[in-house]
């Protein structure tokens, strides 16, 4: 997906979600300061999205509806979102991926019905996701005293130096996980 980079890091009692601000249309940068990381569910859930903007916003709205139905159950809201996204004809072709975190859980949700949890408390989506994920994993392992926000910020900066579809105008949101 050539759309963005979103990274979630759960480390040292915090959860940080960081995203870049670039919006690309083909090989053109259409916007540099987009906000693809949001706080939802009374600021208890952090979300980041990659993909086509209108599709991502549609999925984010649908996700918020599921969070209202299951306000303290992020896993259930994610599973219900994935089911509806995959089965409902209106949503089936939407081109987006959602990353969602609360104080205890992190999930990636896609229109294929996938609801994935990370093995190591680090997860990334988007075109620069593998670069940011690799950088964040290295920092978690080799600089364990770094904070989750610092790891997320630095990993996104590294991804922006490698991925054409990722810039260094970052949006970072943090919640405590203790």
C-alpha positions, 0 to 999 in steps of 0.5 A: 500500500503506497499511502503512508506509514503508521507505527504503534509502540507499546513500551515502558508503560506507554503506547505511542502511535505515530504517523507521517503527514504525506498524502500521495496521488500517484507520483505526486505529493498532494499534501504534506501535513495530513493527520492520520492518527486520531484519538477516539472513544473518549481519548481511550483508543488511538487509531492510525490509518493507511490507504485511500483517504475517503475509504480510511475515513469511512472505516474510521467512522464505522470503527467508532460505531463499533466502539460505541457498541463495545466501549471497553472491549477493543478486541470485540470492536475490531472483530466486529469491524472486520466482519462487517467490512468483509461481509457488507457489500458497501464496504467490501472494496474499501482500500484501507488498513486500520491500526488501533490501540488502547491501554492493553491491546493493539490490533491491525484490521483489514477488509480481508477480515484480518484482525492481527495482534503483534507478537512484540508490542510493535506494529506498523502499516502502510508503505513505510511500515516495514522500515518503521517496524524494523527501526522500532524493534531495534530500538526496543531491543537495544535502547530499552530505556527509550520511551515509547514516544521517542521510539515511535518518533525516531522510527518514523524519521528513519522510515521517512528517509527510506520510503518515498511515500513517507515524510517527516511531518509527524503526528504522535499520540500517546496513552499510558498503558499502566 
